[in-house]
Amino acid sequence: MPFCSGCGNQVTEQDLYCRSCGARQPATEAAPAHGMSPRTASLLCYVPFVGWIAAVVVLASERFRSERTARFHAFQGLYLFVAWLLVRWVLHPIPFLNRAFLHLDNLFQLAIVGVWIFMIVKVSQGHDFSLPILGELAEKSVSES
């Protein structure tokens, strides 16, 4: 049983105000019934280099089968990881891209890491941001599944 933040008398978890002193009680967020929230799942899909694991778990999980936003971010995070792999495996071996002072593959990889960080910030603030090409692919994937 919680206590009032103002006077210390007992209050119930549903009380917004104390019955004794009238002080507003701090709001407590209820934990999701089935584990992590959709926002947390969406955010984990953008963790650099390992977010693809969370994306696969979200897409395979029955818990997020009806969560359109979480599935969108899972697909978009997965496609962003595929873009990073393409840069790493396709552009990195090309010799003229790796000449002195011209490491374009590294610049592309750095840009993708920056997009991962940008998406983590956007999702943590509750914004649903769609990346130009990858967001369209993710939207199409969500509507087909």
C-alpha positions in Angstrom: 0.0 0.0 0.0 1.6 3.4 -1.0 1.8 6.4 1.2 1.1 10.1 0.4 4.1 12.0 -1.0 3.0 15.1 1.0 1.8 14.0 4.5 2.7 10.3 4.6 -0.8 8.9 5.2 -1.9 5.8 3.4 -3.4 6.2 -0.1 -4.5 3.6 -2.6 -2.8 3.1 -5.9 -5.7 4.6 -7.8 -5.8 7.9 -5.8 -4.7 10.9 -7.7 -4.9 13.1 -4.6 -4.4 12.4 -0.9 -7.7 12.3 1.1 -6.0 13.9 4.1 -3.9 16.8 2.7 -5.1 17.0 -0.9 -1.6 16.7 -2.3 -1.4 15.3 -5.9 0.2 11.9 -5.9 2.9 11.0 -8.4 1.7 9.1 -11.4 2.9 5.5 -11.5 3.1 3.9 -14.9 1.8 0.4 -15.0 4.1 -2.1 -16.5 2.8 -3.7 -19.7 1.0 -6.9 -19.0 3.1 -9.0 -21.5 6.6 -7.7 -20.9 8.1 -4.8 -22.8 6.1 -2.0 -24.3 5.8 -1.5 -28.1 7.9 1.7 -27.8 10.7 -0.2 -26.1 10.5 -2.9 -28.7 10.6 -0.3 -31.5 13.6 1.4 -29.9 15.6 -1.8 -29.6 15.2 -2.4 -33.4 17.6 0.5 -34.0 20.5 -0.4 -31.7 23.5 -0.2 -34.0 24.8 -3.6 -35.3 22.5 -5.8 -33.1 19.1 -4.2 -33.6 18.4 -6.8 -36.2 18.0 -9.4 -33.5 15.3 -7.4 -31.7 13.7 -6.7 -35.1 13.5 -10.5 -35.9 12.1 -11.2 -32.4 9.4 -8.4 -32.7 8.4 -9.7 -36.2 8.3 -13.4 -35.0 6.6 -12.6 -31.6 2.9 -13.2 -31.2 2.8 -10.3 -28.7 3.5 -7.7 -31.4 1.5 -9.4 -34.2 -1.2 -6.6 -33.9 1.2 -3.7 -33.0 1.5 -2.0 -36.4 4.0 0.7 -35.1 6.4 -1.9 -33.5 6.3 -4.0 -36.7 7.0 -0.9 -38.9 10.0 0.0 -36.8 11.2 -3.7 -36.8 11.0 -3.8 -40.6 12.6 -0.4 -41.0 15.4 -1.3 -38.5 16.0 -4.5 -40.4 16.2 -2.8 -43.7 18.6 -0.2 -42.2 20.8 -3.1 -41.1 20.7 -4.6 -44.6 21.8 -1.2 -46.0 24.8 -1.3 -43.6 25.6 -4.8 -44.7 25.5 -3.8 -48.4 27.8 -0.9 -47.8 30.2 -3.2 -45.8 30.2 -6.1 -48.3 29.7 -4.4 -51.6 31.4 -0.9 -51.4 34.2 -1.8 -49.0 36.0 -4.2 -51.4 36.0 -1.7 -54.3 39.6 -0.4 -54.6 39.1 3.1 -56.0 36.7 3.9 -53.0 39.5 3.2 -50.5 42.2 5.5 -51.8 44.0 7.9 -49.5 41.6 10.5 -48.0 38.7 9.0 -49.9 37.1 6.3 -47.8 33.5 6.6 -49.1 32.5 3.2 -47.7 33.5 4.4 -44.2 31.5 7.6 -44.7 28.4 5.6 -45.7 28.8 3.4 -42.7 29.1 6.4 -40.4 26.0 7.9 -42.0 24.0 4.7 -41.3 25.2 4.7 -37.7 24.0 8.3 -37.5 20.6 7.3 -38.8 20.4 4.5 -36.2 21.1 7.1 -33.5 18.6 9.5 -35.0 15.9 6.8 -35.1 16.6 5.9 -31.4 16.1 9.5 -30.5 12.9 9.8 -32.6 11.4 6.6 -31.2 12.2 7.4 -27.6 10.4 10.7 -28.1 7.3 8.9 -29.4 7.6 10.1 -33.0 7.0 7.7 -35.9 9.6 8.8 -38.4 9.7 7.1 -41.8 13.0 7.1 -43.6 12.8 8.0 -47.3 13.2 4.7 -49.1 13.4 2.2 -46.2 10.3 3.6 -44.6 8.3 3.0 -47.8 9.6 -0.6 -47.9 8.7 -1.1 -44.2 5.2 0.3 -44.7 4.7 -2.1 -47.6 6.0 -5.0 -45.6 3.7 -4.2 -42.6 0.6 -4.0 -44.9 1.4 -7.3 -46.5 2.0 -9.2 -43.3 
